[in-house]
Amino acid sequence: MSRTEATGIRTVLSERLLQFAADRALQTREFERRVAALPADSPARASMGATLSAAKAWEAGLLWVAWRLQPRSRIGA
C-alpha cells in the first residue's frame, strides 16, 4: 500500500468518526436537556445521569481516536 492510499484511508476514517461522534454528541445533549427537565425527586434521574456520563466519556474517546487518525502534515514534504 502506498503512502498516499494510507493517508486517504486515514482521512476518510477520521472524517467519518468525527461526523459520527458529532451526531452522537448532539443526541446526548438533547437527552441531557430532557433529563434536566425531569423533577429533581424522580428516581430515574440518578441512573440517567450515570448513563449521560458514560455517553460523554464514549464520545470523548471517539473524538480522540478521530483526531489521532488525522493525517499529519509535514513541513517541507
TORKE-109395 format. One record per atom (N, C-alpha, C): atom name; residue number from 1; y, z, x. Coordinates in pm, 1 decimal. Atoms other than C-alpha are relative to their C-alpha. Layout:
[atom "CA"; NUM; [Y; Z; X]]
...
// end
This chain:
[atom "N"; 1; [-117.7; 0.0; 85.6]]
[atom "CA"; 1; [0.0; 0.0; 0.0]]
[atom "C"; 1; [123.1; 0.0; 89.6]]
[atom "N"; 2; [-120.7; 8.8; -80.7]]
[atom "CA"; 2; [335.7; -93.7; 138.1]]
[atom "C"; 2; [96.0; 113.8; -33.9]]
[atom "N"; 3; [-98.8; -106.0; 20.1]]
[atom "CA"; 3; [623.2; 148.1; 171.0]]
[atom "C"; 3; [86.8; -27.5; -123.8]]
[atom "N"; 4; [-80.6; 36.9; 116.5]]
[atom "CA"; 4; [820.8; -42.7; -95.2]]
[atom "C"; 4; [-72.2; 34.3; -129.4]]
[atom "N"; 5; [76.8; -30.8; 119.8]]
[atom "CA"; 5; [540.8; -6.2; -352.1]]
[atom "C"; 5; [-3.8; 149.4; -24.7]]
[atom "N"; 6; [5.3; -145.0; 15.1]]
[atom "CA"; 6; [511.4; 366.4; -286.7]]
[atom "C"; 6; [133.4; 53.1; -49.9]]
[atom "N"; 7; [-131.9; -43.1; 44.4]]
[atom "CA"; 7; [885.5; 411.2; -328.2]]
[atom "C"; 7; [21.6; -37.0; -145.4]]
[atom "N"; 8; [-15.2; 43.4; 138.0]]
[atom "CA"; 8; [880.1; 212.8; -650.9]]
[atom "C"; 8; [-78.2; 88.3; -96.3]]
[atom "N"; 9; [82.9; -87.2; 83.3]]
[atom "CA"; 9; [596.7; 421.4; -793.4]]
[atom "C"; 9; [63.0; 137.8; -10.3]]
[atom "N"; 10; [-63.9; -132.2; 1.2]]
[atom "CA"; 10; [770.2; 744.5; -694.4]]
[atom "C"; 10; [122.9; -0.4; -89.3]]
[atom "N"; 11; [-121.4; 9.8; 81.3]]
[atom "CA"; 11; [1093.3; 628.0; -855.5]]
[atom "C"; 11; [-33.5; -2.1; -147.7]]
[atom "N"; 12; [38.4; 11.2; 141.0]]
[atom "CA"; 12; [925.7; 531.0; -1182.3]]
[atom "C"; 12; [-56.0; 132.0; -50.9]]
[atom "N"; 13; [59.2; -126.8; 41.9]]
[atom "CA"; 13; [721.2; 851.5; -1198.2]]
[atom "C"; 13; [105.8; 109.0; -12.1]]
[atom "N"; 14; [-106.8; -99.3; 3.5]]
[atom "CA"; 14; [1023.6; 1064.5; -1118.6]]
[atom "C"; 14; [89.4; -19.3; -121.8]]
[atom "N"; 15; [-87.1; 26.5; 115.1]]
[atom "CA"; 15; [1236.9; 894.3; -1383.4]]
[atom "C"; 15; [-69.1; 36.4; -131.7]]
[atom "N"; 16; [72.5; -33.9; 122.7]]
[atom "CA"; 16; [966.9; 933.7; -1648.1]]
[atom "C"; 16; [-15.4; 150.7; -16.9]]
[atom "N"; 17; [9.2; -145.5; 8.1]]
[atom "CA"; 17; [914.5; 1300.0; -1563.9]]
[atom "C"; 17; [134.1; 61.5; -36.9]]
[atom "N"; 18; [-133.0; -50.4; 33.7]]
[atom "CA"; 18; [1288.5; 1360.1; -1577.1]]
[atom "C"; 18; [30.8; -21.0; -148.0]]
[atom "N"; 19; [-24.1; 28.8; 141.5]]
[atom "CA"; 19; [1310.7; 1193.3; -1918.4]]
[atom "C"; 19; [-83.9; 92.2; -88.7]]
[atom "N"; 20; [89.6; -86.2; 76.9]]
[atom "CA"; 20; [1010.6; 1388.4; -2049.4]]
[atom "C"; 20; [50.6; 143.9; 0.3]]
[atom "N"; 21; [-48.2; -137.7; -11.1]]
[atom "CA"; 21; [1146.2; 1719.8; -1920.3]]
[atom "C"; 21; [131.1; 19.0; -75.9]]
[atom "N"; 22; [-127.0; -9.4; 73.2]]
[atom "CA"; 22; [1491.4; 1649.5; -2064.2]]
[atom "C"; 22; [-24.9; 3.0; -150.8]]
[atom "N"; 23; [33.8; -2.0; 142.8]]
[atom "CA"; 23; [1340.3; 1571.7; -2405.4]]
[atom "C"; 23; [-56.2; 135.5; -41.3]]
[atom "N"; 24; [58.9; -131.3; 30.5]]
[atom "CA"; 24; [1136.1; 1891.7; -2396.7]]
[atom "C"; 24; [106.3; 110.7; 3.9]]
[atom "N"; 25; [-105.8; -100.4; -9.3]]
[atom "CA"; 25; [1441.1; 2090.8; -2290.2]]
[atom "C"; 25; [86.3; -0.7; -126.2]]
[atom "N"; 26; [-77.6; 8.6; 123.9]]
[atom "CA"; 26; [1633.9; 1962.9; -2592.3]]
[atom "C"; 26; [-76.8; 62.3; -116.7]]
[atom "N"; 27; [81.3; -59.5; 106.4]]
[atom "CA"; 27; [1347.4; 2059.1; -2821.7]]
[atom "C"; 27; [-6.9; 151.8; 14.1]]
[atom "N"; 28; [5.1; -144.4; -23.7]]
[atom "CA"; 28; [1324.7; 2402.4; -2661.6]]
[atom "C"; 28; [131.5; 65.5; -40.2]]
[atom "N"; 29; [-130.0; -57.0; 36.9]]
[atom "CA"; 29; [1697.9; 2461.3; -2707.4]]
[atom "C"; 29; [15.7; 5.2; -151.7]]
[atom "N"; 30; [-4.1; -1.3; 146.4]]
[atom "CA"; 30; [1668.1; 2367.2; -3075.6]]
[atom "C"; 30; [-86.1; 113.8; -54.2]]
[atom "N"; 31; [87.9; -109.7; 40.2]]
[atom "CA"; 31; [1376.9; 2609.4; -3112.9]]
[atom "C"; 31; [66.9; 134.7; 27.8]]
[atom "N"; 32; [-71.0; -122.6; -36.9]]
[atom "CA"; 32; [1583.4; 2875.2; -2934.7]]
[atom "C"; 32; [108.5; 33.1; -102.8]]
[atom "N"; 33; [-102.0; -23.3; 102.5]]
[atom "CA"; 33; [1865.4; 2830.6; -3186.7]]
[atom "C"; 33; [-62.5; 49.7; -130.0]]
[atom "N"; 34; [68.8; -44.5; 122.1]]
[atom "CA"; 34; [1619.3; 2868.9; -3473.4]]
[atom "C"; 34; [-48.7; 144.1; 12.8]]
[atom "N"; 35; [46.6; -137.7; -22.3]]
[atom "CA"; 35; [1472.8; 3185.2; -3322.5]]
[atom "C"; 35; [118.6; 96.2; -6.5]]
[atom "N"; 36; [-118.6; -86.2; 2.0]]
[atom "CA"; 36; [1823.5; 3328.5; -3274.9]]
[atom "C"; 36; [48.8; 24.6; -142.3]]
[atom "N"; 37; [-43.6; -14.4; 139.3]]
[atom "CA"; 37; [1887.5; 3273.8; -3645.4]]
[atom "C"; 37; [-90.4; 94.0; -79.7]]
[atom "N"; 38; [89.7; -92.0; 69.9]]
[atom "CA"; 38; [1591.7; 3496.0; -3739.7]]
[atom "C"; 38; [59.0; 140.8; -2.4]]
[atom "N"; 39; [-46.0; -139.0; 1.7]]
[atom "CA"; 39; [1660.3; 3855.6; -3843.1]]
[atom "C"; 39; [-50.0; 75.1; 125.2]]
[atom "N"; 40; [34.0; -73.2; -122.0]]
[atom "CA"; 40; [1658.3; 4094.2; -3546.9]]
[atom "C"; 40; [-126.2; 83.7; -15.0]]
[atom "N"; 41; [118.0; -84.5; 19.6]]
[atom "CA"; 41; [1383.7; 4306.1; -3702.4]]
[atom "C"; 41; [-126.0; -80.4; -33.8]]
[atom "N"; 42; [115.0; 85.2; 29.0]]
[atom "CA"; 42; [1148.5; 4009.4; -3751.8]]
[atom "C"; 42; [-109.9; 24.3; 103.7]]
[atom "N"; 43; [108.1; -28.6; -95.7]]
[atom "CA"; 43; [806.5; 4089.7; -3599.1]]
[atom "C"; 43; [-37.7; -119.5; 87.1]]
[atom "N"; 44; [37.2; 118.7; -77.1]]
[atom "CA"; 44; [755.4; 3731.7; -3482.0]]
[atom "C"; 44; [102.5; -33.7; 107.8]]
[atom "N"; 45; [-107.1; 36.3; -93.1]]
[atom "CA"; 45; [1081.6; 3719.5; -3289.1]]
[atom "C"; 45; [-34.6; 32.7; 145.9]]
[atom "N"; 46; [35.7; -37.7; -137.3]]
[atom "CA"; 46; [944.6; 3901.5; -2980.7]]
[atom "C"; 46; [-100.1; -98.2; 60.1]]
[atom "N"; 47; [98.3; 94.2; -54.0]]
[atom "CA"; 47; [645.8; 3671.1; -2943.5]]
[atom "C"; 47; [61.6; -138.0; 19.2]]
[atom "N"; 48; [-67.6; 128.3; -17.5]]
[atom "CA"; 48; [868.1; 3368.8; -2993.2]]
[atom "C"; 48; [87.0; 1.8; 125.4]]
[atom "N"; 49; [-78.1; -12.2; -123.1]]
[atom "CA"; 49; [1088.4; 3498.2; -2713.0]]
[atom "C"; 49; [-86.4; -22.1; 122.8]]
[atom "N"; 50; [92.4; 22.2; -111.2]]
[atom "CA"; 50; [787.9; 3506.3; -2482.2]]
[atom "C"; 50; [-37.5; -147.3; 10.9]]
[atom "N"; 51; [31.4; 142.9; 1.3]]
[atom "CA"; 51; [700.0; 3152.6; -2585.6]]
[atom "C"; 51; [115.3; -81.2; 57.3]]
[atom "N"; 52; [-117.1; 70.0; -53.7]]
[atom "CA"; 52; [1053.7; 3037.6; -2511.0]]
[atom "C"; 52; [10.0; 17.2; 151.3]]
[atom "N"; 53; [-4.5; -23.6; -145.1]]
[atom "CA"; 53; [1040.7; 3197.4; -2166.3]]
[atom "C"; 53; [-101.9; -86.3; 72.8]]
[atom "N"; 54; [103.6; 83.0; -61.4]]
[atom "CA"; 54; [715.0; 3017.8; -2088.1]]
[atom "C"; 54; [41.1; -147.1; -2.6]]
[atom "N"; 55; [-42.7; 139.5; 10.4]]
[atom "CA"; 55; [856.5; 2686.4; -2211.8]]
[atom "C"; 55; [109.7; -31.8; 102.3]]
[atom "N"; 56; [-107.6; 22.1; -97.1]]
[atom "CA"; 56; [1166.9; 2723.6; -1994.3]]
[atom "C"; 56; [-54.4; -5.4; 142.1]]
[atom "N"; 57; [60.1; 1.8; -133.7]]
[atom "CA"; 57; [955.2; 2802.1; -1686.8]]
[atom "C"; 57; [-74.6; -131.8; 23.4]]
[atom "N"; 58; [73.8; 126.3; -10.0]]
[atom "CA"; 58; [737.0; 2496.7; -1756.0]]
[atom "C"; 58; [97.9; -116.0; 21.4]]
[atom "N"; 59; [-101.5; 104.3; -16.1]]
[atom "CA"; 59; [1045.5; 2275.8; -1793.6]]
[atom "C"; 59; [59.2; 1.8; 140.8]]
[atom "N"; 60; [-56.1; -11.2; -134.7]]
[atom "CA"; 60; [1187.6; 2408.0; -1467.9]]
[atom "C"; 60; [-97.9; -56.2; 102.8]]
[atom "N"; 61; [100.9; 54.5; -90.5]]
[atom "CA"; 61; [860.6; 2324.0; -1293.0]]
[atom "C"; 61; [-5.4; -151.6; -5.5]]
[atom "N"; 62; [0.1; 146.1; 14.3]]
[atom "CA"; 62; [861.0; 1971.0; -1432.3]]
[atom "C"; 62; [122.1; -61.9; 66.4]]
[atom "N"; 63; [-122.7; 52.7; -60.7]]
[atom "CA"; 63; [1220.9; 1917.2; -1327.0]]
[atom "C"; 63; [-6.4; 6.7; 152.0]]
[atom "N"; 64; [12.4; -14.3; -145.0]]
[atom "CA"; 64; [1144.2; 2045.2; -977.3]]
[atom "C"; 64; [-89.6; -110.0; 56.1]]
[atom "N"; 65; [91.5; 105.2; -45.9]]
[atom "CA"; 65; [847.9; 1806.4; -939.5]]
[atom "C"; 65; [68.1; -136.2; -7.5]]
[atom "N"; 66; [-68.6; 128.2; 15.3]]
[atom "CA"; 66; [1053.0; 1514.9; -1072.7]]
[atom "C"; 66; [106.2; -17.8; 108.1]]
[atom "N"; 67; [-101.7; 8.0; -104.6]]
[atom "CA"; 67; [1333.1; 1594.4; -830.0]]
[atom "C"; 67; [-63.6; -25.0; 135.9]]
[atom "N"; 68; [67.8; 16.7; -128.9]]
[atom "CA"; 68; [1089.9; 1619.9; -536.8]]
[atom "C"; 68; [-58.5; -140.1; 15.6]]
[atom "N"; 69; [55.3; 135.3; -7.2]]
[atom "CA"; 69; [943.9; 1279.7; -625.2]]
[atom "C"; 69; [106.9; -105.8; 22.7]]
[atom "N"; 70; [-106.7; 96.9; -22.8]]
[atom "CA"; 70; [1283.5; 1112.4; -597.4]]
[atom "C"; 70; [-7.7; -50.7; 143.5]]
[atom "N"; 71; [1.9; 54.0; -136.7]]
[atom "CA"; 71; [1275.7; 875.4; -300.4]]
[atom "C"; 71; [122.0; 47.0; 78.0]]
[atom "N"; 72; [-109.6; -43.9; -86.0]]
[atom "CA"; 72; [1485.5; 998.0; -13.8]]
[atom "C"; 72; [64.1; -121.1; 64.7]]
[atom "N"; 73; [-69.7; 109.8; -67.8]]
[atom "CA"; 73; [1748.2; 768.4; 125.9]]
[atom "C"; 73; [17.5; 38.9; 145.4]]
[atom "N"; 74; [-17.5; -22.1; -142.9]]
[atom "CA"; 74; [1774.8; 730.2; 498.6]]
[atom "C"; 74; [129.0; -65.4; 46.0]]
[atom "N"; 75; [-122.0; 57.0; -56.6]]
[atom "CA"; 75; [2096.1; 676.6; 683.1]]
[atom "C"; 75; [-39.0; -99.1; 108.3]]
[atom "N"; 76; [29.0; 101.7; -100.9]]
[atom "CA"; 76; [2080.1; 355.2; 881.2]]
[atom "C"; 76; [-134.2; -70.3; -20.8]]
[atom "N"; 77; [130.3; 64.9; 22.2]]
[atom "CA"; 77; [1748.1; 243.6; 726.8]]
[atom "C"; 77; [14.8; -127.4; -76.7]]
// end
